[in-house]
Amino acid sequence: MNFLKIFLNWSGRYLEKSSSAKEIHKLIKKMNPVGSFHQLIRLGDDHDGGYVIPDDLKGVKYCFSAGVGNLIKFEEDLLKRYKIKSFLCDFNNVKIPRIANHFDFTQKKIGSYNDNQTTSINNWIDDKVENNKEEFILKIDIEGSEFETLLNLIEKHLQKTRVLIVEFHSLRDLRNKSFYRIFDNVISKLLNYFYIVHLHPNNAGKNIKIHNYNVPDLLEVTFLRKDRVKKNKKYTSVLPLNIDQKNVKNKDDIFLDPIWHN
Protein backbone atom coordinates (compact mmCIF):
# COMPACT_ATOMS: atom_id res chain seq x y z
CA MET A 1 0.00 0.00 0.00
CA ASN A 2 1.39 3.40 -1.04
CA PHE A 3 0.69 5.59 2.00
CA LEU A 4 2.14 8.66 0.27
CA LYS A 5 -0.40 8.42 -2.56
CA ILE A 6 -3.22 7.84 -0.07
CA PHE A 7 -2.18 10.89 1.93
CA LEU A 8 -1.83 13.08 -1.17
CA ASN A 9 -5.21 11.94 -2.46
CA TRP A 10 -6.78 12.70 0.92
CA SER A 11 -5.25 16.18 0.90
CA GLY A 12 -6.37 16.90 -2.65
CA ARG A 13 -2.89 16.59 -4.20
CA TYR A 14 -1.25 14.16 -6.55
CA LEU A 15 2.15 13.00 -7.72
CA GLU A 16 3.33 14.15 -11.14
CA LYS A 17 5.72 12.35 -13.44
CA SER A 18 8.55 14.79 -14.08
CA SER A 19 10.41 15.56 -17.28
CA SER A 20 14.11 14.75 -17.12
CA ALA A 21 17.07 17.12 -17.30
CA LYS A 22 18.01 15.49 -20.60
CA GLU A 23 14.58 16.24 -22.05
CA ILE A 24 14.68 19.89 -20.94
CA HIS A 25 18.15 20.30 -22.45
CA LYS A 26 17.03 18.71 -25.73
CA LEU A 27 14.00 21.01 -25.96
CA ILE A 28 16.01 24.16 -25.29
CA LYS A 29 18.58 23.24 -27.96
CA LYS A 30 15.76 22.46 -30.39
CA MET A 31 14.52 26.03 -29.87
CA ASN A 32 17.86 27.74 -30.55
CA PRO A 33 17.23 30.51 -33.11
CA VAL A 34 18.94 30.55 -36.48
CA GLY A 35 20.20 33.43 -38.58
CA SER A 36 17.77 34.20 -41.41
CA PHE A 37 19.75 36.77 -43.47
CA HIS A 38 16.82 39.15 -42.93
CA GLN A 39 17.28 42.12 -40.61
CA LEU A 40 15.22 41.85 -37.44
CA ILE A 41 13.00 44.87 -36.78
CA ARG A 42 10.65 45.88 -33.98
CA LEU A 43 7.05 46.87 -34.69
CA GLY A 44 4.31 47.89 -32.28
CA ASP A 45 4.21 49.55 -28.89
CA ASP A 46 7.12 50.26 -26.63
CA HIS A 47 7.32 47.55 -24.00
CA ASP A 48 4.27 45.25 -24.07
CA GLY A 49 2.66 45.03 -27.50
CA GLY A 50 5.90 45.30 -29.48
CA TYR A 51 7.37 42.35 -31.40
CA VAL A 52 10.65 41.58 -33.12
CA ILE A 53 10.19 40.09 -36.58
CA PRO A 54 12.30 39.60 -39.74
CA ASP A 55 12.05 42.40 -42.29
CA ASP A 56 10.73 40.01 -44.93
CA LEU A 57 7.23 41.35 -45.48
CA LYS A 58 7.15 42.15 -49.19
CA GLY A 59 4.19 40.36 -50.74
CA VAL A 60 2.49 39.67 -47.41
CA LYS A 61 -1.14 40.79 -47.66
CA TYR A 62 -2.72 40.02 -44.28
CA CYS A 63 -2.05 39.68 -40.59
CA PHE A 64 -4.18 37.51 -38.30
CA SER A 65 -3.86 38.63 -34.67
CA ALA A 66 -5.39 36.28 -32.13
CA GLY A 67 -5.60 38.02 -28.76
CA VAL A 68 -5.04 41.77 -28.96
CA GLY A 69 -6.49 43.50 -25.90
CA ASN A 70 -5.96 47.25 -26.18
CA LEU A 71 -2.57 47.02 -27.90
CA ILE A 72 -2.90 47.38 -31.66
CA LYS A 73 0.10 49.49 -32.67
CA PHE A 74 1.76 46.40 -34.17
CA GLU A 75 -1.15 46.06 -36.59
CA GLU A 76 -1.17 49.82 -37.21
CA ASP A 77 2.54 49.72 -38.09
CA LEU A 78 1.90 46.89 -40.54
CA LEU A 79 -0.85 48.92 -42.20
CA LYS A 80 1.07 52.21 -42.36
CA ARG A 81 4.47 50.85 -43.38
CA TYR A 82 3.59 47.79 -45.45
CA LYS A 83 -0.12 48.15 -46.33
CA ILE A 84 -0.83 44.85 -44.61
CA LYS A 85 -4.48 44.46 -43.53
CA SER A 86 -5.10 42.92 -40.10
CA PHE A 87 -7.88 40.70 -38.83
CA LEU A 88 -8.22 40.85 -35.04
CA CYS A 89 -9.86 38.32 -32.75
CA ASP A 90 -10.39 38.68 -29.00
CA PHE A 91 -13.11 37.44 -26.66
CA ASN A 92 -13.21 40.81 -24.92
CA ASN A 93 -15.15 43.62 -26.55
CA VAL A 94 -12.23 45.90 -27.29
CA LYS A 95 -13.69 49.39 -27.58
CA ILE A 96 -11.05 51.33 -29.45
CA PRO A 97 -12.30 53.56 -32.30
CA ARG A 98 -9.14 52.79 -34.27
CA ILE A 99 -10.19 49.14 -34.52
CA ALA A 100 -13.58 49.98 -36.05
CA ASN A 101 -12.01 52.42 -38.48
CA HIS A 102 -9.10 50.33 -39.73
CA PHE A 103 -9.47 46.64 -38.85
CA ASP A 104 -11.79 43.66 -39.05
CA PHE A 105 -12.60 42.62 -35.45
CA THR A 106 -14.15 39.32 -34.33
CA GLN A 107 -15.29 39.06 -30.71
CA LYS A 108 -14.68 35.38 -30.02
CA LYS A 109 -12.23 33.07 -28.33
CA ILE A 110 -9.73 31.23 -30.50
CA GLY A 111 -9.82 27.51 -29.82
CA SER A 112 -10.03 24.13 -31.54
CA TYR A 113 -13.79 24.11 -32.23
CA ASN A 114 -16.65 26.40 -33.27
CA ASP A 115 -19.65 27.62 -31.30
CA ASN A 116 -21.31 30.95 -30.43
CA GLN A 117 -18.33 32.11 -28.37
CA THR A 118 -15.41 30.25 -29.93
CA THR A 119 -13.92 29.91 -33.39
CA SER A 120 -11.21 27.54 -34.49
CA ILE A 121 -8.12 29.11 -35.96
CA ASN A 122 -8.80 27.37 -39.27
CA ASN A 123 -12.40 28.52 -39.49
CA TRP A 124 -11.39 32.11 -38.69
CA ILE A 125 -8.75 32.22 -41.42
CA ASP A 126 -11.01 30.56 -43.99
CA ASP A 127 -13.81 33.02 -43.23
CA LYS A 128 -11.57 36.04 -43.87
CA VAL A 129 -9.48 34.98 -46.86
CA GLU A 130 -11.27 34.28 -50.12
CA ASN A 131 -8.50 32.11 -51.54
CA ASN A 132 -5.53 30.24 -50.16
CA LYS A 133 -2.92 31.96 -52.33
CA GLU A 134 -2.16 34.99 -50.14
CA GLU A 135 0.59 34.85 -47.54
CA PHE A 136 0.04 36.26 -44.07
CA ILE A 137 1.49 36.93 -40.63
CA LEU A 138 -0.03 34.99 -37.75
CA LYS A 139 0.30 36.45 -34.24
CA ILE A 140 -1.00 34.43 -31.29
CA ASP A 141 -1.24 35.64 -27.69
CA ILE A 142 -4.21 33.82 -26.20
CA GLU A 143 -3.24 33.13 -22.59
CA GLY A 144 -2.55 29.40 -22.72
CA SER A 145 -4.90 28.35 -25.54
CA GLU A 146 -1.99 28.54 -27.98
CA PHE A 147 -1.17 24.87 -27.51
CA GLU A 148 -4.47 23.41 -28.69
CA THR A 149 -4.73 26.13 -31.34
CA LEU A 150 -1.33 25.40 -32.89
CA LEU A 151 -1.87 21.65 -32.79
CA ASN A 152 -5.19 22.29 -34.58
CA LEU A 153 -3.70 24.56 -37.26
CA ILE A 154 -3.87 22.75 -40.59
CA GLU A 155 -1.14 22.42 -43.20
CA LYS A 156 -2.59 24.73 -45.85
CA HIS A 157 -2.56 27.61 -43.36
CA LEU A 158 0.90 26.76 -42.07
CA GLN A 159 2.20 26.83 -45.63
CA LYS A 160 0.83 30.35 -46.17
CA THR A 161 2.08 31.74 -42.85
CA ARG A 162 5.31 33.58 -43.60
CA VAL A 163 5.93 34.93 -40.11
CA LEU A 164 4.51 33.33 -36.96
CA ILE A 165 4.68 35.09 -33.58
CA VAL A 166 3.59 33.20 -30.48
CA GLU A 167 3.67 34.05 -26.80
CA PHE A 168 3.90 30.75 -24.94
CA HIS A 169 2.49 30.68 -21.41
CA SER A 170 3.05 28.58 -18.29
CA LEU A 171 6.39 27.10 -19.29
CA ARG A 172 6.97 26.50 -15.58
CA ASP A 173 4.85 23.40 -16.22
CA LEU A 174 7.56 21.89 -18.40
CA ARG A 175 8.50 20.15 -15.16
CA ASN A 176 5.38 18.07 -15.73
CA LYS A 177 5.96 15.20 -18.16
CA SER A 178 2.51 15.51 -19.74
CA PHE A 179 2.84 19.25 -20.37
CA TYR A 180 6.37 18.74 -21.67
CA ARG A 181 5.08 16.29 -24.28
CA ILE A 182 2.38 18.70 -25.44
CA PHE A 183 4.83 21.59 -25.75
CA ASP A 184 7.45 19.45 -27.46
CA ASN A 185 4.82 18.25 -29.96
CA VAL A 186 3.84 21.85 -30.71
CA ILE A 187 7.44 22.94 -31.28
CA SER A 188 8.23 19.84 -33.35
CA LYS A 189 5.19 20.45 -35.55
CA LEU A 190 6.12 24.09 -36.15
CA LEU A 191 9.77 23.29 -36.89
CA ASN A 192 8.60 21.19 -39.84
CA TYR A 193 7.58 24.47 -41.50
CA PHE A 194 9.56 27.24 -39.77
CA TYR A 195 12.85 28.26 -38.27
CA ILE A 196 12.91 30.08 -34.97
CA VAL A 197 14.59 33.44 -35.57
CA HIS A 198 14.06 35.24 -32.26
CA LEU A 199 13.31 34.55 -28.60
CA HIS A 200 12.28 37.05 -25.94
CA PRO A 201 11.27 36.27 -22.34
CA ASN A 202 8.35 38.36 -21.06
CA ASN A 203 9.26 39.86 -17.69
CA ALA A 204 5.61 39.76 -16.60
CA GLY A 205 6.67 36.24 -15.63
CA LYS A 206 9.95 35.05 -14.19
CA ASN A 207 12.66 32.49 -14.80
CA ILE A 208 11.91 29.09 -13.26
CA LYS A 209 14.70 26.66 -12.40
CA ILE A 210 13.96 23.26 -13.96
CA HIS A 211 16.78 20.88 -13.15
CA ASN A 212 19.85 23.02 -13.95
CA TYR A 213 18.15 25.22 -16.53
CA ASN A 214 16.47 28.61 -16.26
CA VAL A 215 13.20 28.53 -18.17
CA PRO A 216 11.09 31.69 -18.63
CA ASP A 217 7.47 31.24 -17.65
CA LEU A 218 6.38 33.48 -20.57
CA LEU A 219 8.31 33.32 -23.83
CA GLU A 220 7.74 35.22 -27.08
CA VAL A 221 8.94 33.24 -30.10
CA THR A 222 9.23 34.49 -33.68
CA PHE A 223 9.23 31.95 -36.51
CA LEU A 224 10.03 32.44 -40.20
CA ARG A 225 8.89 29.96 -42.83
CA LYS A 226 11.76 27.78 -43.99
CA ASP A 227 11.64 28.69 -47.67
CA ARG A 228 12.33 32.34 -46.72
CA VAL A 229 15.71 31.38 -45.29
CA LYS A 230 18.23 31.05 -48.12
CA LYS A 231 20.73 29.17 -46.03
CA ASN A 232 20.50 28.09 -42.43
CA LYS A 233 23.36 29.81 -40.64
CA LYS A 234 24.52 29.89 -37.06
CA TYR A 235 22.81 32.47 -34.88
CA THR A 236 25.50 34.92 -33.88
CA SER A 237 23.53 37.61 -32.03
CA VAL A 238 23.60 37.90 -28.26
CA LEU A 239 20.15 38.10 -26.68
CA PRO A 240 18.58 40.43 -25.85
CA LEU A 241 18.99 42.48 -29.01
CA ASN A 242 19.29 46.26 -28.76
CA ILE A 243 15.73 46.51 -30.13
CA ASP A 244 14.28 44.24 -27.44
CA GLN A 245 12.38 45.92 -24.63
CA LYS A 246 10.99 44.89 -21.28
CA ASN A 247 7.29 44.03 -21.50
CA VAL A 248 6.63 45.51 -18.06
CA LYS A 249 8.44 48.84 -17.88
CA ASN A 250 8.63 49.19 -14.10
CA LYS A 251 9.71 45.63 -13.33
CA ASP A 252 13.17 44.05 -13.39
CA ASP A 253 13.95 42.40 -16.70
CA ILE A 254 14.68 38.69 -17.08
CA PHE A 255 17.12 37.16 -19.53
CA LEU A 256 17.73 33.89 -21.32
CA ASP A 257 20.73 31.82 -20.38
CA PRO A 258 23.24 31.45 -23.26
CA ILE A 259 22.18 27.83 -23.81
CA TRP A 260 18.97 29.18 -25.37
CA HIS A 261 20.80 30.86 -28.24
CA ASN A 262 24.28 29.32 -28.47
N, C-alpha and C positions, 0 to 999 in steps of 0.2 A: 504494500500500500504506500502510495506517494503522499506523505503527509504535507509536503510543501505545496503540491497542487491542490490538495483539499483545503489547506489554509488560504491560499490565494483565491480559490473559487469562492470560499466563504466571505472573503473580504472584498469581493468584486474585482479582483485582479487576475491576470493570467501571465503565463510565461510565453515569451516570444522567441522564435528561432532567429538568431542573429546572423547578419552577413559577416563574412570573414574579412580580415585585413587584406588578403590577396584579392578578394572581389572588389573592395573599395579602391584599391590601387589600380586594378585593371580598368575600372569605370572611369576614374580620373584621367588616366592616360588616353583612353578612348576619346575623351572630350577635349584633348589638347587642340587648340586652334591651329589652323594652317595659314600661310601667307597666300593671298588671292591675286596679287598683282593689281588690285584695285585699291585706291586710296580709301581709307576709312574716314567717314565724316559723321558729324553729330547733327541730328535734326530734332526739333521739338523744344520743349521747355527747358530752362535751366533746372538742374536737380531732377526731381521726379517728373516723368513725362518726356524725357529726352532719351534718344536711342542712338547708338553707334551702329552704322550700317556701311556696306561698301558702296562707293560711288559708281554704281553700275546700274543705272536706272533708265537709260535710254531705251525706248520701246516698251517700257512698262506702262500699262494703261490704268490699272486700278490698284487700290489698297483695300484690303479687308481688315478692319480693326475690331477684334473681339474683346470687349472690356475696355471702356474708355474713361468712365467717370467724367470729371470736369476738365480733363487735360486733353486738348485736341490740337495743340500747336504742331505736333508731329504731322498730323494730317494737313494742317494749313500750310506748312512748309512744303509738303509734297505737291500741293495744289499750286502754290505761288511759284515755286522754283522749277517744277517738272511737269506741271499740268496733269498730275495724276489725281484721278477722282477717287474719293474714299467712301466706302460703305462702313457704317458704324453699327455695332450691336452691343447693347448693354441692358440688363434687366431693370436697372433704375431709370426712371424718367428724367433724363438729363435735360434740364431746362436752360440751355444756352442759345440765345438767338443765332449765333454763328453756325450752329449745327443745322437749324432749319433753313438758313439762307444758302449754305454751301454743300451740305452733305446729305446723304441718304441714311436715315436713322431707323433702326429696328429695335423696339423695346422688348427683348426676349433674352432668356438665358441661352448660352451656347452649351450644347450637350451632345449626347449620342443618339437622341431620338427626337420626335416632333410631337408637340401638343400645343395647347393654347398659350403656354408660358415658355416653352422651350423649342429651339430649333437645332437640328443637327448642323454641324459645320458644312456638310456636303449639300444639304437642302438650301442653306443660306446662300452659298456661292452659286448654286444652280439657278436660284430665283433671281439673282442680280445680274448674271452674265448671260447674254443671249447665245453666245457660242463658246466653245472651249479652246479658241485659238489665241485669246489674249493672255498675256502674262501679267502677274500681279504680285504685290507684296502681301504677306499674311502676318499680322501682328496679333499675338494672343497673350492676354493678361487677365485670366478669368479665375483667379483665387483658388487654384487647386483642381479645377475641372479640366485643366490642360491635358492631363494624362489620358482620360477617356476620349477627349476630343481628338487628340493626335493619333491615337490608336484607331479611331474611327475614320480618319481622313483618308479618302480613297486615292488611288494612284493617279487618275487623270488630273486631280487638283494638285497633287504633289508635283507632277511634271510641269505644271504651269506656274507654280510658285517660284519666283526667281530669288526673292529674299524672304526668309522666315525669321521672325523675332518672337521669342517666347520667354516669359518670366516663369520659371519653375519655382513652385512653392513647397514648403515642408520637407526640404531635403534632410532635415534632422532625422527623418524616418528612414533614411537609407540604412540605419542600424538594423531595421526590421527586414528580415529576409524576403518577406512577401512584397513589401514596398520596393525593395531593391530590384526584384525581378521585373516589376511593372516599369520602373524607371529605366532599367537597362533595356527592356524591350522597346520602349519609346525611342531612346537614343539610337539603338541599333536600327530601327525602322527608318528614322530620319537620315542616318548616315549612309543609307543605300542611295539617297537622292542628293544629299547636301554635304558640304564641308562646314564645319564650325569655323568661323572667322573672327569671332570676338566673344569674350566672357566678361561679365561685370557683376560682382556681388552687390546686392541691394542692402544698404546699411540700415534699412528698417528692420532687418533681421540681424542675426549675429553668426559668427563662426561657431560651429559645433565640432568638438573633437570626437571623431569616430576612429577607433583604434589609434593610429599615430598620425592621422590626417585631419587637417582643418577643412571642414565642409561648410560652405555658406548655406544658411537656411533658405535664403531667397537668391536666385541666380538668374540674371538676364543673359540669354544666349542668342547670338546672331548667326544664322546659317545662310550660306550662298549655294545655289544649285550647282552641282558638280560641273556641268558643261560650261559654266561661266568662268571656271578656273582653268587657265591655259595649261598650267603645269603646277602640280602640287609641290610647294616649296616649304622649307622649314620656317616656322614662325619665329621671327627674330625680335619682335617688339617685347618690351617689358611692360607688364600690366601693373597698375592702370596706365592707360594712354593719357597724354596731356589733354585730350578732349573729353575724357571721362569726368563725371561729376558725382558727388554724393547725392543719393536720392533724397535723404533727409538732411537738410542744410545744417540744422543745429544739433546734430548728433555725430559722435565720433565715427569716422569711416572705418570700414573693414576691407581687408585685402586678401587676395588669393595667394596661397603659398606657391613658390616657383614650380612645384610639380604639376600644377594645373596648366602651365603654358611652356614648359621646357621639356 
